[in-house]
Each structure stands twice: as structure tokens, then as C-alpha cells.
Amino acid sequence: MESTPVRLISLTVTANRVNRSRWWVTDEVRAGRFPRPIRDGNRTDFVESEIDAWIRERAARRDAAA
């Protein structure tokens, strides 16, 4: 069985993916409402699959409220 590799994406790419600012992402992480990044020195990266799951969860909440 082949596992899917984990892909890291930068803070800038993450912010663009959710159509928000880098500051918004940082604030949401601090508030516990957004997936936590992996920090390595000066880099702040996010696990792509966690960001995709966050987007899907928001879409599911939207659909459930309709």
C-alpha cells in the first residue's frame, strides 16, 4: 500500500489558498481556529491536507446551515 506524501505549503500560499491575509491566518492559528503550522527556524509551513480539510469542513458547515 502506497501512502500519500505529506506536502508542506508556505504561510503565503496558505493565505492565498483560503483567500485571506497572512495576518488573518496567524491570528486564527493563535485563536485555535486554524490548523497549526510547522515551524522550522524562520519558516512557517502548513500541512496541505490539513488546510484542505479545514476548507472542506467550512463548506460542510455552510451546506448544513442551508
CHARMM-style PDB file with segment names, atoms N, HN, CA, C and O in Angstrom:
ATOM      1  N   MET     1       0.845  -1.170   0.000  1.00  0.00      PROA
ATOM      2  CA  MET     1       0.000   0.000   0.000  1.00  0.00      PROA
ATOM      3  C   MET     1       0.892   1.235   0.000  1.00  0.00      PROA
ATOM      4  O   MET     1       1.828   1.337   0.793  1.00  0.00      PROA
ATOM      5  N   GLU     2       0.601   2.146  -0.874  1.00  0.00      PROA
ATOM      6  HN  GLU     2      -0.159   2.063  -1.518  1.00  0.00      PROA
ATOM      7  CA  GLU     2       1.385   3.361  -1.014  1.00  0.00      PROA
ATOM      8  C   GLU     2       0.705   4.488  -0.254  1.00  0.00      PROA
ATOM      9  O   GLU     2      -0.492   4.713  -0.433  1.00  0.00      PROA
ATOM     10  N   SER     3       1.445   5.201   0.592  1.00  0.00      PROA
ATOM     11  HN  SER     3       2.418   5.018   0.737  1.00  0.00      PROA
ATOM     12  CA  SER     3       0.848   6.315   1.330  1.00  0.00      PROA
ATOM     13  C   SER     3       1.080   7.615   0.566  1.00  0.00      PROA
ATOM     14  O   SER     3       2.052   7.762  -0.176  1.00  0.00      PROA
ATOM     15  N   THR     4       0.167   8.541   0.770  1.00  0.00      PROA
ATOM     16  HN  THR     4      -0.622   8.421   1.373  1.00  0.00      PROA
ATOM     17  CA  THR     4       0.282   9.838   0.134  1.00  0.00      PROA
ATOM     18  C   THR     4       1.333  10.656   0.875  1.00  0.00      PROA
ATOM     19  O   THR     4       1.280  10.756   2.101  1.00  0.00      PROA
ATOM     20  N   PRO     5       2.282  11.239   0.159  1.00  0.00      PROA
ATOM     21  CA  PRO     5       3.303  12.030   0.835  1.00  0.00      PROA
ATOM     22  C   PRO     5       2.698  13.296   1.443  1.00  0.00      PROA
ATOM     23  O   PRO     5       1.750  13.869   0.905  1.00  0.00      PROA
ATOM     24  N   VAL     6       3.256  13.713   2.558  1.00  0.00      PROA
ATOM     25  HN  VAL     6       4.026  13.248   2.995  1.00  0.00      PROA
ATOM     26  CA  VAL     6       2.819  14.946   3.203  1.00  0.00      PROA
ATOM     27  C   VAL     6       3.485  16.101   2.473  1.00  0.00      PROA
ATOM     28  O   VAL     6       4.696  16.103   2.252  1.00  0.00      PROA
ATOM     29  N   ARG     7       2.679  17.071   2.108  1.00  0.00      PROA
ATOM     30  HN  ARG     7       1.696  17.070   2.288  1.00  0.00      PROA
ATOM     31  CA  ARG     7       3.207  18.234   1.397  1.00  0.00      PROA
ATOM     32  C   ARG     7       3.046  19.458   2.279  1.00  0.00      PROA
ATOM     33  O   ARG     7       1.965  19.710   2.811  1.00  0.00      PROA
ATOM     34  N   LEU     8       4.112  20.212   2.432  1.00  0.00      PROA
ATOM     35  HN  LEU     8       4.990  20.007   1.999  1.00  0.00      PROA
ATOM     36  CA  LEU     8       4.077  21.451   3.197  1.00  0.00      PROA
ATOM     37  C   LEU     8       3.922  22.624   2.251  1.00  0.00      PROA
ATOM     38  O   LEU     8       4.510  22.653   1.170  1.00  0.00      PROA
ATOM     39  N   ILE     9       3.111  23.602   2.680  1.00  0.00      PROA
ATOM     40  HN  ILE     9       2.634  23.578   3.558  1.00  0.00      PROA
ATOM     41  CA  ILE     9       2.940  24.824   1.896  1.00  0.00      PROA
ATOM     42  C   ILE     9       3.227  26.018   2.810  1.00  0.00      PROA
ATOM     43  O   ILE     9       2.974  25.970   4.014  1.00  0.00      PROA
ATOM     44  N   SER    10       3.746  27.062   2.231  1.00  0.00      PROA
ATOM     45  HN  SER    10       3.951  27.101   1.253  1.00  0.00      PROA
ATOM     46  CA  SER    10       4.171  28.235   3.000  1.00  0.00      PROA
ATOM     47  C   SER    10       2.980  29.009   3.554  1.00  0.00      PROA
ATOM     48  O   SER    10       1.836  28.789   3.155  1.00  0.00      PROA
ATOM     49  N   LEU    11       3.269  29.910   4.472  1.00  0.00      PROA
ATOM     50  HN  LEU    11       4.198  30.089   4.796  1.00  0.00      PROA
ATOM     51  CA  LEU    11       2.240  30.785   5.023  1.00  0.00      PROA
ATOM     52  C   LEU    11       1.586  31.606   3.912  1.00  0.00      PROA
ATOM     53  O   LEU    11       0.366  31.771   3.905  1.00  0.00      PROA
ATOM     54  N   THR    12       2.375  32.116   2.984  1.00  0.00      PROA
ATOM     55  HN  THR    12       3.366  31.982   2.990  1.00  0.00      PROA
ATOM     56  CA  THR    12       1.834  32.916   1.889  1.00  0.00      PROA
ATOM     57  C   THR    12       0.904  32.089   1.008  1.00  0.00      PROA
ATOM     58  O   THR    12      -0.182  32.547   0.653  1.00  0.00      PROA
ATOM     59  N   VAL    13       1.316  30.887   0.657  1.00  0.00      PROA
ATOM     60  HN  VAL    13       2.198  30.515   0.945  1.00  0.00      PROA
ATOM     61  CA  VAL    13       0.481  30.015  -0.169  1.00  0.00      PROA
ATOM     62  C   VAL    13      -0.795  29.648   0.589  1.00  0.00      PROA
ATOM     63  O   VAL    13      -1.880  29.616   0.010  1.00  0.00      PROA
ATOM     64  N   THR    14      -0.657  29.373   1.887  1.00  0.00      PROA
ATOM     65  HN  THR    14       0.224  29.400   2.358  1.00  0.00      PROA
ATOM     66  CA  THR    14      -1.822  29.042   2.706  1.00  0.00      PROA
ATOM     67  C   THR    14      -2.807  30.204   2.726  1.00  0.00      PROA
ATOM     68  O   THR    14      -4.006  30.003   2.531  1.00  0.00      PROA
ATOM     69  N   ALA    15      -2.318  31.405   2.957  1.00  0.00      PROA
ATOM     70  HN  ALA    15      -1.344  31.569   3.115  1.00  0.00      PROA
ATOM     71  CA  ALA    15      -3.189  32.587   2.983  1.00  0.00      PROA
ATOM     72  C   ALA    15      -3.885  32.771   1.647  1.00  0.00      PROA
ATOM     73  O   ALA    15      -5.076  33.078   1.609  1.00  0.00      PROA
ATOM     74  N   ASN    16      -3.167  32.590   0.559  1.00  0.00      PROA
ATOM     75  HN  ASN    16      -2.199  32.341   0.590  1.00  0.00      PROA
ATOM     76  CA  ASN    16      -3.775  32.710  -0.769  1.00  0.00      PROA
ATOM     77  C   ASN    16      -4.830  31.628  -0.994  1.00  0.00      PROA
ATOM     78  O   ASN    16      -5.859  31.879  -1.621  1.00  0.00      PROA
ATOM     79  N   ARG    17      -4.574  30.445  -0.490  1.00  0.00      PROA
ATOM     80  HN  ARG    17      -3.737  30.241   0.019  1.00  0.00      PROA
ATOM     81  CA  ARG    17      -5.485  29.317  -0.680  1.00  0.00      PROA
ATOM     82  C   ARG    17      -6.827  29.553   0.002  1.00  0.00      PROA
ATOM     83  O   ARG    17      -7.869  29.141  -0.509  1.00  0.00      PROA
ATOM     84  N   VAL    18      -6.802  30.218   1.160  1.00  0.00      PROA
ATOM     85  HN  VAL    18      -5.956  30.552   1.576  1.00  0.00      PROA
ATOM     86  CA  VAL    18      -8.051  30.485   1.879  1.00  0.00      PROA
ATOM     87  C   VAL    18      -8.546  31.915   1.632  1.00  0.00      PROA
ATOM     88  O   VAL    18      -9.507  32.364   2.256  1.00  0.00      PROA
ATOM     89  N   ASN    19      -7.885  32.615   0.726  1.00  0.00      PROA
ATOM     90  HN  ASN    19      -7.104  32.250   0.219  1.00  0.00      PROA
ATOM     91  CA  ASN    19      -8.273  33.953   0.300  1.00  0.00      PROA
ATOM     92  C   ASN    19      -8.327  34.937   1.476  1.00  0.00      PROA
ATOM     93  O   ASN    19      -9.267  35.720   1.612  1.00  0.00      PROA
ATOM     94  N   ARG    20      -7.305  34.872   2.307  1.00  0.00      PROA
ATOM     95  HN  ARG    20      -6.541  34.236   2.196  1.00  0.00      PROA
ATOM     96  CA  ARG    20      -7.181  35.746   3.466  1.00  0.00      PROA
ATOM     97  C   ARG    20      -5.751  36.274   3.537  1.00  0.00      PROA
ATOM     98  O   ARG    20      -4.876  35.834   2.790  1.00  0.00      PROA
ATOM     99  N   SER    21      -5.531  37.214   4.437  1.00  0.00      PROA
ATOM    100  HN  SER    21      -6.242  37.571   5.043  1.00  0.00      PROA
ATOM    101  CA  SER    21      -4.185  37.759   4.608  1.00  0.00      PROA
ATOM    102  C   SER    21      -3.346  36.841   5.488  1.00  0.00      PROA
ATOM    103  O   SER    21      -3.874  35.991   6.205  1.00  0.00      PROA
ATOM    104  N   ARG    22      -2.050  37.027   5.422  1.00  0.00      PROA
ATOM    105  HN  ARG    22      -1.622  37.718   4.839  1.00  0.00      PROA
ATOM    106  CA  ARG    22      -1.136  36.284   6.297  1.00  0.00      PROA
ATOM    107  C   ARG    22      -1.436  36.605   7.762  1.00  0.00      PROA
ATOM    108  O   ARG    22      -1.368  35.724   8.619  1.00  0.00      PROA
ATOM    109  N   TRP    23      -1.769  37.866   8.048  1.00  0.00      PROA
ATOM    110  HN  TRP    23      -1.825  38.581   7.352  1.00  0.00      PROA
ATOM    111  CA  TRP    23      -2.100  38.273   9.416  1.00  0.00      PROA
ATOM    112  C   TRP    23      -3.336  37.548   9.908  1.00  0.00      PROA
ATOM    113  O   TRP    23      -3.383  37.112  11.058  1.00  0.00      PROA
ATOM    114  N   TRP    24      -4.347  37.413   9.045  1.00  0.00      PROA
ATOM    115  HN  TRP    24      -4.310  37.768   8.111  1.00  0.00      PROA
ATOM    116  CA  TRP    24      -5.573  36.714   9.426  1.00  0.00      PROA
ATOM    117  C   TRP    24      -5.249  35.268   9.799  1.00  0.00      PROA
ATOM    118  O   TRP    24      -5.707  34.764  10.825  1.00  0.00      PROA
ATOM    119  N   VAL    25      -4.456  34.610   8.957  1.00  0.00      PROA
ATOM    120  HN  VAL    25      -4.084  35.019   8.124  1.00  0.00      PROA
ATOM    121  CA  VAL    25      -4.079  33.221   9.229  1.00  0.00      PROA
ATOM    122  C   VAL    25      -3.370  33.127  10.579  1.00  0.00      PROA
ATOM    123  O   VAL    25      -3.690  32.262  11.394  1.00  0.00      PROA
ATOM    124  N   THR    26      -2.417  34.009  10.809  1.00  0.00      PROA
ATOM    125  HN  THR    26      -2.156  34.711  10.147  1.00  0.00      PROA
ATOM    126  CA  THR    26      -1.669  33.995  12.068  1.00  0.00      PROA
ATOM    127  C   THR    26      -2.597  34.203  13.263  1.00  0.00      PROA
ATOM    128  O   THR    26      -2.469  33.513  14.274  1.00  0.00      PROA
ATOM    129  N   ASP    27      -3.518  35.141  13.154  1.00  0.00      PROA
ATOM    130  HN  ASP    27      -3.621  35.702  12.333  1.00  0.00      PROA
ATOM    131  CA  ASP    27      -4.470  35.393  14.240  1.00  0.00      PROA
ATOM    132  C   ASP    27      -5.367  34.183  14.489  1.00  0.00      PROA
ATOM    133  O   ASP    27      -5.637  33.843  15.641  1.00  0.00      PROA
ATOM    134  N   GLU    28      -5.828  33.536  13.432  1.00  0.00      PROA
ATOM    135  HN  GLU    28      -5.609  33.812  12.496  1.00  0.00      PROA
ATOM    136  CA  GLU    28      -6.699  32.369  13.574  1.00  0.00      PROA
ATOM    137  C   GLU    28      -5.948  31.185  14.191  1.00  0.00      PROA
ATOM    138  O   GLU    28      -6.519  30.426  14.974  1.00  0.00      PROA
ATOM    139  N   VAL    29      -4.680  31.031  13.840  1.00  0.00      PROA
ATOM    140  HN  VAL    29      -4.216  31.648  13.203  1.00  0.00      PROA
ATOM    141  CA  VAL    29      -3.860  29.970  14.462  1.00  0.00      PROA
ATOM    142  C   VAL    29      -3.757  30.247  15.959  1.00  0.00      PROA
ATOM    143  O   VAL    29      -3.967  29.350  16.775  1.00  0.00      PROA
ATOM    144  N   ARG    30      -3.437  31.480  16.316  1.00  0.00      PROA
ATOM    145  HN  ARG    30      -3.267  32.209  15.653  1.00  0.00      PROA
ATOM    146  CA  ARG    30      -3.303  31.845  17.742  1.00  0.00      PROA
ATOM    147  C   ARG    30      -4.599  31.614  18.512  1.00  0.00      PROA
ATOM    148  O   ARG    30      -4.572  31.246  19.686  1.00  0.00      PROA
ATOM    149  N   ALA    31      -5.740  31.833  17.844  1.00  0.00      PROA
ATOM    150  HN  ALA    31      -5.762  32.132  16.890  1.00  0.00      PROA
ATOM    151  CA  ALA    31      -7.054  31.659  18.489  1.00  0.00      PROA
ATOM    152  C   ALA    31      -7.496  30.198  18.504  1.00  0.00      PROA
ATOM    153  O   ALA    31      -8.508  29.862  19.119  1.00  0.00      PROA
ATOM    154  N   GLY    32      -6.743  29.331  17.832  1.00  0.00      PROA
ATOM    155  HN  GLY    32      -5.920  29.604  17.333  1.00  0.00      PROA
ATOM    156  CA  GLY    32      -7.081  27.910  17.814  1.00  0.00      PROA
ATOM    157  C   GLY    32      -8.158  27.547  16.813  1.00  0.00      PROA
ATOM    158  O   GLY    32      -8.759  26.477  16.910  1.00  0.00      PROA
ATOM    159  N   ARG    33      -8.412  28.421  15.852  1.00  0.00      PROA
ATOM    160  HN  ARG    33      -7.924  29.291  15.773  1.00  0.00      PROA
ATOM    161  CA  ARG    33      -9.457  28.180  14.847  1.00  0.00      PROA
ATOM    162  C   ARG    33      -8.919  27.787  13.479  1.00  0.00      PROA
ATOM    163  O   ARG    33      -9.677  27.688  12.514  1.00  0.00      PROA
ATOM    164  N   PHE    34      -7.622  27.566  13.396  1.00  0.00      PROA
ATOM    165  HN  PHE    34      -7.006  27.646  14.180  1.00  0.00      PROA
ATOM    166  CA  PHE    34      -6.986  27.237  12.118  1.00  0.00      PROA
ATOM    167  C   PHE    34      -5.882  26.234  12.402  1.00  0.00      PROA
ATOM    168  O   PHE    34      -5.277  26.280  13.473  1.00  0.00      PROA
ATOM    169  N   PRO    35      -5.603  25.327  11.470  1.00  0.00      PROA
ATOM    170  CA  PRO    35      -4.551  24.321  11.701  1.00  0.00      PROA
ATOM    171  C   PRO    35      -3.218  24.966  12.076  1.00  0.00      PROA
ATOM    172  O   PRO    35      -2.816  25.984  11.512  1.00  0.00      PROA
ATOM    173  N   ARG    36      -2.558  24.351  13.032  1.00  0.00      PROA
ATOM    174  HN  ARG    36      -2.885  23.525  13.489  1.00  0.00      PROA
ATOM    175  CA  ARG    36      -1.271  24.853  13.494  1.00  0.00      PROA
ATOM    176  C   ARG    36      -0.180  24.571  12.450  1.00  0.00      PROA
ATOM    177  O   ARG    36      -0.176  23.518  11.813  1.00  0.00      PROA
ATOM    178  N   PRO    37       0.735  25.518  12.287  1.00  0.00      PROA
ATOM    179  CA  PRO    37       1.820  25.321  11.329  1.00  0.00      PROA
ATOM    180  C   PRO    37       2.955  24.495  11.928  1.00  0.00      PROA
ATOM    181  O   PRO    37       2.991  24.204  13.123  1.00  0.00      PROA
ATOM    182  N   ILE    38       3.858  24.141  11.060  1.00  0.00      PROA
ATOM    183  HN  ILE    38       3.829  24.377  10.089  1.00  0.00      PROA
ATOM    184  CA  ILE    38       5.128  23.528  11.446  1.00  0.00      PROA
ATOM    185  C   ILE    38       6.170  24.629  11.286  1.00  0.00      PROA
ATOM    186  O   ILE    38       6.351  25.177  10.199  1.00  0.00      PROA
ATOM    187  N   ARG    39       6.845  24.940  12.372  1.00  0.00      PROA
ATOM    188  HN  ARG    39       6.698  24.495  13.255  1.00  0.00      PROA
ATOM    189  CA  ARG    39       7.852  25.998  12.318  1.00  0.00      PROA
ATOM    190  C   ARG    39       9.233  25.366  12.337  1.00  0.00      PROA
ATOM    191  O   ARG    39       9.522  24.483  13.145  1.00  0.00      PROA
ATOM    192  N   ASP    40      10.072  25.831  11.439  1.00  0.00      PROA
ATOM    193  HN  ASP    40       9.838  26.548  10.783  1.00  0.00      PROA
ATOM    194  CA  ASP    40      11.440  25.340  11.355  1.00  0.00      PROA
ATOM    195  C   ASP    40      12.333  26.551  11.108  1.00  0.00      PROA
ATOM    196  O   ASP    40      12.465  27.022   9.978  1.00  0.00      PROA
ATOM    197  N   GLY    41      12.933  27.038  12.162  1.00  0.00      PROA
ATOM    198  HN  GLY    41      12.826  26.656  13.080  1.00  0.00      PROA
ATOM    199  CA  GLY    41      13.749  28.246  12.028  1.00  0.00      PROA
ATOM    200  C   GLY    41      12.856  29.424  11.677  1.00  0.00      PROA
ATOM    201  O   GLY    41      11.909  29.728  12.403  1.00  0.00      PROA
ATOM    202  N   ASN    42      13.150  30.080  10.580  1.00  0.00      PROA
ATOM    203  HN  ASN    42      13.919  29.833   9.991  1.00  0.00      PROA
ATOM    204  CA  ASN    42      12.367  31.229  10.129  1.00  0.00      PROA
ATOM    205  C   ASN    42      11.185  30.845   9.259  1.00  0.00      PROA
ATOM    206  O   ASN    42      10.385  31.705   8.892  1.00  0.00      PROA
ATOM    207  N   ARG    43      11.061  29.569   8.922  1.00  0.00      PROA
ATOM    208  HN  ARG    43      11.711  28.870   9.220  1.00  0.00      PROA
ATOM    209  CA  ARG    43       9.974  29.125   8.042  1.00  0.00      PROA
ATOM    210  C   ARG    43       8.728  28.762   8.837  1.00  0.00      PROA
ATOM    211  O   ARG    43       8.810  28.204   9.931  1.00  0.00      PROA
ATOM    212  N   THR    44       7.592  29.086   8.273  1.00  0.00      PROA
ATOM    213  HN  THR    44       7.525  29.539   7.384  1.00  0.00      PROA
ATOM    214  CA  THR    44       6.307  28.680   8.819  1.00  0.00      PROA
ATOM    215  C   THR    44       5.557  27.992   7.683  1.00  0.00      PROA
ATOM    216  O   THR    44       5.143  28.634   6.718  1.00  0.00      PROA
ATOM    217  N   ASP    45       5.391  26.690   7.809  1.00  0.00      PROA
ATOM    218  HN  ASP    45       5.728  26.168   8.593  1.00  0.00      PROA
ATOM    219  CA  ASP    45       4.715  25.908   6.778  1.00  0.00      PROA
ATOM    220  C   ASP    45       3.500  25.205   7.364  1.00  0.00      PROA
ATOM    221  O   ASP    45       3.435  24.926   8.562  1.00  0.00      PROA
ATOM    222  N   PHE    46       2.542  24.928   6.492  1.00  0.00      PROA
ATOM    223  HN  PHE    46       2.595  25.155   5.520  1.00  0.00      PROA
ATOM    224  CA  PHE    46       1.328  24.231   6.880  1.00  0.00      PROA
ATOM    225  C   PHE    46       1.242  22.921   6.111  1.00  0.00      PROA
ATOM    226  O   PHE    46       1.739  22.804   4.991  1.00  0.00      PROA
ATOM    227  N   VAL    47       0.600  21.937   6.737  1.00  0.00      PROA
ATOM    228  HN  VAL    47       0.197  22.031   7.647  1.00  0.00      PROA
ATOM    229  CA  VAL    47       0.375  20.656   6.068  1.00  0.00      PROA
ATOM    230  C   VAL    47      -0.803  20.859   5.111  1.00  0.00      PROA
ATOM    231  O   VAL    47      -1.911  21.188   5.537  1.00  0.00      PROA
ATOM    232  N   GLU    48      -0.555  20.663   3.835  1.00  0.00      PROA
ATOM    233  HN  GLU    48       0.344  20.396   3.489  1.00  0.00      PROA
ATOM    234  CA  GLU    48      -1.550  20.945   2.807  1.00  0.00      PROA
ATOM    235  C   GLU    48      -2.868  20.203   3.051  1.00  0.00      PROA
ATOM    236  O   GLU    48      -3.942  20.783   2.897  1.00  0.00      PROA
ATOM    237  N   SER    49      -2.790  18.937   3.427  1.00  0.00      PROA
ATOM    238  HN  SER    49      -1.917  18.466   3.552  1.00  0.00      PROA
ATOM    239  CA  SER    49      -4.014  18.153   3.634  1.00  0.00      PROA
ATOM    240  C   SER    49      -4.836  18.698   4.798  1.00  0.00      PROA
ATOM    241  O   SER    49      -6.062  18.587   4.784  1.00  0.00      PROA
ATOM    242  N   GLU    50      -4.185  19.288   5.814  1.00  0.00      PROA
ATOM    243  HN  GLU    50      -3.189  19.378   5.826  1.00  0.00      PROA
ATOM    244  CA  GLU    50      -4.922  19.885   6.930  1.00  0.00      PROA
ATOM    245  C   GLU    50      -5.651  21.150   6.487  1.00  0.00      PROA
ATOM    246  O   GLU    50      -6.759  21.422   6.948  1.00  0.00      PROA
ATOM    247  N   ILE    51      -5.038  21.915   5.604  1.00  0.00      PROA
ATOM    248  HN  ILE    51      -4.138  21.694   5.230  1.00  0.00      PROA
ATOM    249  CA  ILE    51      -5.690  23.116   5.074  1.00  0.00      PROA
ATOM    250  C   ILE    51      -6.874  22.708   4.198  1.00  0.00      PROA
ATOM    251  O   ILE    51      -7.945  23.311   4.275  1.00  0.00      PROA
ATOM    252  N   ASP    52      -6.680  21.689   3.368  1.00  0.00      PROA
ATOM    253  HN  ASP    52      -5.811  21.199   3.305  1.00  0.00      PROA
ATOM    254  CA  ASP    52      -7.787  21.185   2.535  1.00  0.00      PROA
ATOM    255  C   ASP    52      -8.943  20.705   3.401  1.00  0.00      PROA
ATOM    256  O   ASP    52     -10.101  20.967   3.078  1.00  0.00      PROA
ATOM    257  N   ALA    53      -8.649  20.006   4.499  1.00  0.00      PROA
ATOM    258  HN  ALA    53      -7.708  19.794   4.761  1.00  0.00      PROA
ATOM    259  CA  ALA    53      -9.695  19.521   5.409  1.00  0.00      PROA
ATOM    260  C   ALA    53     -10.411  20.694   6.071  1.00  0.00      PROA
ATOM    261  O   ALA    53     -11.629  20.648   6.247  1.00  0.00      PROA
ATOM    262  N   TRP    54      -9.686  21.735   6.438  1.00  0.00      PROA
ATOM    263  HN  TRP    54      -8.696  21.772   6.295  1.00  0.00      PROA
ATOM    264  CA  TRP    54     -10.288  22.920   7.042  1.00  0.00      PROA
ATOM    265  C   TRP    54     -11.271  23.569   6.059  1.00  0.00      PROA
ATOM    266  O   TRP    54     -12.367  23.972   6.449  1.00  0.00      PROA
ATOM    267  N   ILE    55     -10.877  23.668   4.797  1.00  0.00      PROA
ATOM    268  HN  ILE    55      -9.987  23.341   4.481  1.00  0.00      PROA
ATOM    269  CA  ILE    55     -11.753  24.249   3.773  1.00  0.00      PROA
ATOM    270  C   ILE    55     -13.000  23.379   3.601  1.00  0.00      PROA
ATOM    271  O   ILE    55     -14.114  23.900   3.551  1.00  0.00      PROA
ATOM    272  N   ARG    56     -12.822  22.058   3.512  1.00  0.00      PROA
ATOM    273  HN  ARG    56     -11.917  21.634   3.552  1.00  0.00      PROA
ATOM    274  CA  ARG    56     -13.967  21.144   3.351  1.00  0.00      PROA
ATOM    275  C   ARG    56     -14.919  21.241   4.539  1.00  0.00      PROA
ATOM    276  O   ARG    56     -16.137  21.204   4.363  1.00  0.00      PROA
ATOM    277  N   GLU    57     -14.375  21.363   5.742  1.00  0.00      PROA
ATOM    278  HN  GLU    57     -13.385  21.393   5.886  1.00  0.00      PROA
ATOM    279  CA  GLU    57     -15.204  21.448   6.939  1.00  0.00      PROA
ATOM    280  C   GLU    57     -16.049  22.724   6.926  1.00  0.00      PROA
ATOM    281  O   GLU    57     -17.221  22.696   7.303  1.00  0.00      PROA
ATOM    282  N   ARG    58     -15.471  23.818   6.502  1.00  0.00      PROA
ATOM    283  HN  ARG    58     -14.520  23.840   6.196  1.00  0.00      PROA
ATOM    284  CA  ARG    58     -16.229  25.069   6.402  1.00  0.00      PROA
ATOM    285  C   ARG    58     -17.327  24.955   5.351  1.00  0.00      PROA
ATOM    286  O   ARG    58     -18.432  25.457   5.558  1.00  0.00      PROA
ATOM    287  N   ALA    59     -17.042  24.309   4.241  1.00  0.00      PROA
ATOM    288  HN  ALA    59     -16.145  23.901   4.073  1.00  0.00      PROA
ATOM    289  CA  ALA    59     -18.062  24.110   3.199  1.00  0.00      PROA
ATOM    290  C   ALA    59     -19.188  23.212   3.726  1.00  0.00      PROA
ATOM    291  O   ALA    59     -20.359  23.443   3.427  1.00  0.00      PROA
ATOM    292  N   ALA    60     -18.833  22.204   4.499  1.00  0.00      PROA
ATOM    293  HN  ALA    60     -17.881  22.017   4.741  1.00  0.00      PROA
ATOM    294  CA  ALA    60     -19.847  21.305   5.057  1.00  0.00      PROA
ATOM    295  C   ALA    60     -20.738  22.051   6.043  1.00  0.00      PROA
ATOM    296  O   ALA    60     -21.949  21.831   6.056  1.00  0.00      PROA
ATOM    297  N   ARG    61     -20.172  22.926   6.868  1.00  0.00      PROA
ATOM    298  HN  ARG    61     -19.188  23.105   6.857  1.00  0.00      PROA
ATOM    299  CA  ARG    61     -20.966  23.732   7.795  1.00  0.00      PROA
ATOM    300  C   ARG    61     -21.905  24.664   7.038  1.00  0.00      PROA
ATOM    301  O   ARG    61     -23.054  24.860   7.435  1.00  0.00      PROA
ATOM    302  N   ARG    62     -21.407  25.233   5.947  1.00  0.00      PROA
ATOM    303  HN  ARG    62     -20.473  25.074   5.625  1.00  0.00      PROA
ATOM    304  CA  ARG    62     -22.240  26.108   5.125  1.00  0.00      PROA
ATOM    305  C   ARG    62     -23.431  25.345   4.569  1.00  0.00      PROA
ATOM    306  O   ARG    62     -24.563  25.828   4.593  1.00  0.00      PROA
ATOM    307  N   ASP    63     -23.156  24.134   4.062  1.00  0.00      PROA
ATOM    308  HN  ASP    63     -22.237  23.742   4.043  1.00  0.00      PROA
ATOM    309  CA  ASP    63     -24.215  23.321   3.463  1.00  0.00      PROA
ATOM    310  C   ASP    63     -25.218  22.859   4.506  1.00  0.00      PROA
ATOM    311  O   ASP    63     -26.413  22.778   4.220  1.00  0.00      PROA
ATOM    312  N   ALA    64     -24.748  22.552   5.716  1.00  0.00      PROA
ATOM    313  HN  ALA    64     -23.778  22.618   5.948  1.00  0.00      PROA
ATOM    314  CA  ALA    64     -25.634  22.100   6.774  1.00  0.00      PROA
ATOM    315  C   ALA    64     -26.551  23.219   7.251  1.00  0.00      PROA
ATOM    316  O   ALA    64     -27.672  22.965   7.692  1.00  0.00      PROA
ATOM    317  N   ALA    65     -26.074  24.452   7.161  1.00  0.00      PROA
ATOM    318  HN  ALA    65     -25.164  24.658   6.802  1.00  0.00      PROA
ATOM    319  CA  ALA    65     -26.867  25.600   7.608  1.00  0.00      PROA
ATOM    320  C   ALA    65     -27.921  26.008   6.572  1.00  0.00      PROA
ATOM    321  O   ALA    65     -28.853  26.747   6.891  1.00  0.00      PROA
ATOM    322  N   ALA    66     -27.775  25.538   5.362  1.00  0.00      PROA
ATOM    323  HN  ALA    66     -27.018  24.938   5.103  1.00  0.00      PROA
ATOM    324  CA  ALA    66     -28.694  25.951   4.274  1.00  0.00      PROA
ATOM    325  C   ALA    66     -30.041  25.281   4.379  1.00  0.00      PROA
ATOM    326  OT1 ALA    66     -30.916  25.521   3.547  1.00  0.00      PROA
TER     327      ALA     66
END
